[in-house]
Amino acid sequence: MEWVEDACVRRSMGRVDSSYDNALAESLWQSLKREAMYKTVFSMMSQARLEIFRWLTYYNARRRHSALAYLPPMELEQQHYATAKLSLAA
């Protein structure tokens, strides 16, 4: 893949026999498939793209995440900035 070197892109490869290297990415795709894709039959590619966009927007903004103490990412970010402002004011 000559273009990779030409573009100065560094390739990343997981270790052999390590299921943990890609665990977060695999969890994301599994959630997308289970929550948005398996329940729907799309007649057009544009419908599938729109549903994926909607789900990713929901996932990144409002869906509760166990890794974030079951808070939605937006709520956790708002708490972070509120705490940071209070620290600066003190």
N, CA, C and O of each residue as an XYZ file, in Angstrom:
360
protein
N       0.848     -1.175      0.000
C       0.000      0.000      0.000
C       0.891      1.235      0.000
O       1.187      1.831      1.035
N       1.288      1.574     -1.175
C       2.210      2.696     -1.360
C       1.600      4.034     -0.953
O       2.299      4.908     -0.440
N       0.309      4.194     -1.178
C      -0.329      5.476     -0.865
C      -0.272      5.780      0.624
O      -0.285      6.945      1.020
N      -0.211      4.745      1.453
C      -0.143      4.945      2.900
C       1.150      5.680      3.257
O       1.133      6.652      4.012
N       2.258      5.208      2.711
C       3.531      5.875      2.967
C       3.561      7.263      2.351
O       4.084      8.199      2.955
N       3.003      7.406      1.150
C       2.966      8.714      0.482
C       2.170      9.738      1.288
O       2.511     10.921      1.298
N       1.119      9.291      1.959
C       0.265     10.190      2.742
C       0.781     10.355      4.175
O       0.167     11.052      4.983
N       1.909      9.713      4.484
C       2.487      9.776      5.835
C       1.504      9.279      6.900
O       1.429      9.838      7.995
N       0.761      8.240      6.572
C      -0.187      7.645      7.505
C       0.500      6.478      8.197
O       1.167      5.666      7.555
N       0.330      6.404      9.512
C       0.896      5.302     10.272
C      -0.184      4.250     10.491
O      -1.220      4.539     11.091
N       0.047      3.046     10.014
C      -0.923      1.970     10.179
C      -0.884      1.429     11.598
O       0.161      1.413     12.247
N      -2.036      0.990     12.061
C      -2.133      0.426     13.394
C      -2.679     -0.988     13.286
O      -3.680     -1.230     12.612
N      -2.029     -1.891     13.940
C      -2.465     -3.288     13.923
C      -2.565     -3.781     15.351
O      -1.735     -3.445     16.196
N      -3.584     -4.580     15.615
C      -3.711     -5.177     16.929
C      -2.746     -6.336     17.094
O      -2.200     -6.857     16.122
N      -2.551     -6.723     18.325
C      -1.675     -7.861     18.590
C      -2.399     -9.156     18.246
O      -3.624     -9.238     18.331
N      -1.647    -10.138     17.868
C      -2.198    -11.456     17.554
C      -2.732    -12.075     18.836
O      -2.084    -12.012     19.881
N      -3.908    -12.670     18.756
C      -4.545    -13.360     19.876
C      -4.904    -12.440     21.037
O      -4.945    -12.892     22.181
N      -5.163    -11.164     20.773
C      -5.582    -10.249     21.834
C      -6.947     -9.678     21.482
O      -7.068     -8.807     20.621
N      -7.959    -10.176     22.151
C      -9.323     -9.717     21.867
C      -9.596     -8.354     22.480
O     -10.620     -7.741     22.179
N      -8.707     -7.867     23.331
C      -8.946     -6.605     24.023
C      -8.522     -5.388     23.208
O      -8.950     -4.274     23.508
N      -7.696     -5.574     22.189
C      -7.222     -4.447     21.389
C      -8.371     -3.673     20.749
O      -8.321     -2.448     20.640
N      -9.388     -4.386     20.334
C     -10.470     -3.762     19.579
C     -11.799     -3.816     20.318
O     -12.849     -3.640     19.701
N     -11.777     -4.051     21.595
C     -13.010     -4.308     22.339
C     -13.989     -3.141     22.288
O     -15.186     -3.357     22.102
N     -13.513     -1.922     22.448
C     -14.431     -0.774     22.443
C     -15.070     -0.575     21.080
O     -16.269     -0.316     20.986
N     -14.281     -0.693     20.028
C     -14.837     -0.545     18.678
C     -15.846     -1.650     18.390
O     -16.909     -1.391     17.826
N     -15.522     -2.868     18.772
C     -16.445     -3.980     18.536
C     -17.738     -3.794     19.321
O     -18.813     -4.138     18.831
N     -17.645     -3.263     20.519
C     -18.826     -3.001     21.324
C     -19.726     -1.962     20.651
O     -20.948     -2.105     20.635
N     -19.111     -0.921     20.099
C     -19.879      0.102     19.377
C     -20.637     -0.508     18.211
O     -21.838     -0.279     18.064
N     -19.945     -1.287     17.376
C     -20.611     -1.865     16.193
C     -21.691     -2.862     16.600
O     -22.737     -2.937     15.954
N     -21.453     -3.626     17.659
C     -22.467     -4.576     18.121
C     -23.714     -3.828     18.586
O     -24.835     -4.249     18.302
N     -23.518     -2.721     19.298
C     -24.665     -1.925     19.764
C     -25.428     -1.332     18.590
O     -26.659     -1.341     18.581
N     -24.716     -0.822     17.610
C     -25.366     -0.264     16.420
C     -26.211     -1.329     15.725
O     -27.372     -1.090     15.393
N     -25.638     -2.474     15.513
C     -26.377     -3.547     14.837
C     -27.605     -3.959     15.636
O     -28.700     -4.074     15.087
N     -27.420     -4.180     16.939
C     -28.522     -4.668     17.779
C     -29.629     -3.626     17.929
O     -30.811     -3.961     17.848
N     -29.252     -2.359     18.147
C     -30.238     -1.333     18.469
C     -30.842     -0.649     17.252
O     -31.951     -0.122     17.343
N     -30.158     -0.638     16.127
C     -30.666      0.142     14.994
C     -30.824     -0.643     13.697
O     -31.701     -0.330     12.891
N     -30.004     -1.640     13.487
C     -30.006     -2.265     12.169
C     -30.829     -3.549     12.079
O     -31.542     -3.750     11.096
N     -30.744     -4.414     13.079
C     -31.399     -5.716     12.981
C     -32.920     -5.629     12.959
O     -33.582     -6.528     12.439
N     -33.479     -4.567     13.512
C     -34.934     -4.482     13.600
C     -35.575     -3.875     12.364
O     -36.802     -3.793     12.295
N     -34.783     -3.447     11.384
C     -35.318     -2.712     10.246
C     -34.839     -3.300      8.926
O     -33.687     -3.714      8.802
N     -35.721     -3.332      7.957
C     -35.354     -3.671      6.590
C     -35.419     -2.378      5.790
O     -36.470     -1.743      5.706
N     -34.306     -1.998      5.213
C     -34.230     -0.752      4.463
C     -34.410     -1.028      2.982
O     -33.818     -1.960      2.438
N     -35.227     -0.215      2.335
C     -35.438     -0.390      0.898
C     -34.458      0.447      0.079
O     -34.262      0.204     -1.112
N     -33.845      1.433      0.731
C     -32.890      2.289      0.022
C     -31.669      2.525      0.915
O     -31.785      2.571      2.139
N     -30.513      2.671      0.295
C     -29.284      2.928      1.031
C     -29.385      4.238      1.811
O     -28.844      4.345      2.912
N     -30.072      5.232      1.251
C     -30.195      6.522      1.941
C     -30.953      6.371      3.263
O     -30.658      7.086      4.220
N     -31.918      5.461      3.332
C     -32.638      5.208      4.580
C     -31.707      4.603      5.623
O     -31.753      4.978      6.795
N     -30.864      3.671      5.197
C     -29.915      3.042      6.116
C     -28.922      4.079      6.635
O     -28.623      4.110      7.828
N     -28.416      4.920      5.749
C     -27.468      5.958      6.172
C     -28.103      6.917      7.170
O     -27.473      7.293      8.159
N     -29.343      7.311      6.918
C     -30.034      8.226      7.822
C     -30.244      7.583      9.187
O     -30.059      8.241     10.211
N     -30.624      6.319      9.219
C     -30.828      5.624     10.488
C     -29.514      5.499     11.256
O     -29.486      5.674     12.474
N     -28.431      5.199     10.549
C     -27.124      5.118     11.208
C     -26.736      6.475     11.779
O     -26.241      6.555     12.904
N     -26.957      7.542     11.015
C     -26.652      8.896     11.493
C     -27.481      9.222     12.737
O     -26.953      9.750     13.716
N     -28.769      8.910     12.698
C     -29.637      9.163     13.861
C     -29.155      8.401     15.093
O     -29.091      8.949     16.194
N     -28.819      7.130     14.888
C     -28.391      6.319     16.010
C     -27.062      6.821     16.577
O     -26.906      6.896     17.796
N     -26.109      7.164     15.720
C     -24.827      7.672     16.201
C     -24.991      8.989     16.957
O     -24.297      9.232     17.944
N     -25.904      9.831     16.495
C     -26.185     11.078     17.198
C     -26.742     10.783     18.587
O     -26.330     11.390     19.575
N     -27.673      9.852     18.648
C     -28.239      9.423     19.934
C     -27.154      8.814     20.820
O     -27.050      9.159     21.997
N     -26.353      7.919     20.266
C     -25.322      7.206     21.023
C     -24.305      8.177     21.617
O     -23.896      8.027     22.768
N     -23.903      9.162     20.837
C     -22.867     10.098     21.279
C     -23.396     11.222     22.163
O     -22.613     11.903     22.827
N     -24.689     11.424     22.181
C     -25.230     12.559     22.931
C     -26.111     12.144     24.111
O     -25.957     12.676     25.210
N     -27.023     11.212     23.898
C     -28.046     10.970     24.909
C     -28.037      9.567     25.523
O     -28.583      9.380     26.610
N     -27.446      8.602     24.874
C     -27.487      7.229     25.387
C     -26.619      7.116     26.637
O     -25.504      7.636     26.675
N     -27.133      6.438     27.654
C     -26.374      6.230     28.887
C     -25.287      5.189     28.640
O     -25.527      4.163     28.003
N     -24.095      5.466     29.151
C     -22.949      4.579     28.952
C     -22.465      4.059     30.297
O     -22.255      4.835     31.230
N     -22.291      2.772     30.395
C     -21.822      2.180     31.650
C     -20.431      2.701     32.010
O     -20.123      2.862     33.191
N     -19.601      2.962     31.027
C     -18.249      3.467     31.297
C     -18.264      4.904     31.822
O     -17.245      5.391     32.312
N     -19.408      5.586     31.724
C     -19.531      6.970     32.184
C     -20.465      7.063     33.381
O     -21.181      8.052     33.538
N     -20.459      6.046     34.219
C     -21.324      5.986     35.401
C     -22.797      6.092     35.009
O     -23.598      6.700     35.718
N     -23.134      5.501     33.888
C     -24.499      5.474     33.357
C     -25.066      6.869     33.097
O     -26.263      7.107     33.257
N     -24.189      7.778     32.697
C     -24.616      9.114     32.285
C     -24.494      9.226     30.770
O     -23.636      8.581     30.168
N     -25.341     10.035     30.154
C     -25.157     10.319     28.736
C     -23.899     11.182     28.556
O     -23.596     11.991     29.433
N     -23.167     11.039     27.461
C     -21.952     11.823     27.253
C     -22.154     13.328     27.384
O     -21.302     14.008     27.956
N     -23.254     13.864     26.870
C     -23.481     15.303     26.964
C     -23.642     15.752     28.413
O     -23.137     16.806     28.799
N     -24.338     14.961     29.208
C     -24.539     15.313     30.613
C     -23.211     15.281     31.376
O     -22.930     16.166     32.184
N     -22.403     14.255     31.112
C     -21.101     14.158     31.753
C     -20.218     15.346     31.359
O     -19.512     15.904     32.199
N     -20.260     15.724     30.097
C     -19.462     16.865     29.636
C     -19.930     18.160     30.297
O     -19.106     18.985     30.689
N     -21.233     18.343     30.424
C     -21.758     19.543     31.089
C     -21.327     19.583     32.548
O     -20.961     20.642     33.056
N     -21.367     18.446     33.224
C     -20.911     18.384     34.616
C     -19.426     18.724     34.717
O     -18.997     19.428     35.631
N     -18.661     18.218     33.772
C     -17.223     18.480     33.766
C     -16.945     19.973     33.647
O     -16.147     20.521     34.408
N     -17.603     20.636     32.689
C     -17.346     22.061     32.488
C     -17.883     22.898     33.658
O     -17.290     23.918     34.010
N     -18.986     22.478     34.254
C     -19.499     23.197     35.418
C     -18.514     23.088     36.573
O     -18.272     24.071     37.273
N     -17.947     21.910     36.780
C     -16.968     21.705     37.846
C     -15.691     22.501     37.555
O     -15.105     23.098     38.458
N     -15.270     22.503     36.299
C     -14.065     23.243     35.919
C     -14.243     24.733     36.148
O     -13.318     25.395     36.618
N     -15.423     25.282     35.824
C     -15.684     26.703     36.042
C     -15.683     27.025     37.527
O     -15.160     28.061     37.938
N     -16.265     26.145     38.336
C     -16.269     26.369     39.781
C     -14.851     26.347     40.338
O     -14.524     27.131     41.229
N     -14.015     25.465     39.829
C     -12.632     25.378     40.300
C     -11.870     26.658     39.944
O     -11.085     27.162     40.747
N     -12.106     27.176     38.739
C     -11.435     28.395     38.310
C     -11.890     29.608     39.122
O     -11.102     30.511     39.402
N     -13.166     29.615     39.493
C     -13.709     30.748     40.237
C     -13.206     30.775     41.679
O     -13.133     31.839     42.293
N     -12.867     29.625     42.210
C     -12.452     29.543     43.618
C     -11.040     29.961     43.822
O     -10.549     29.945     44.951
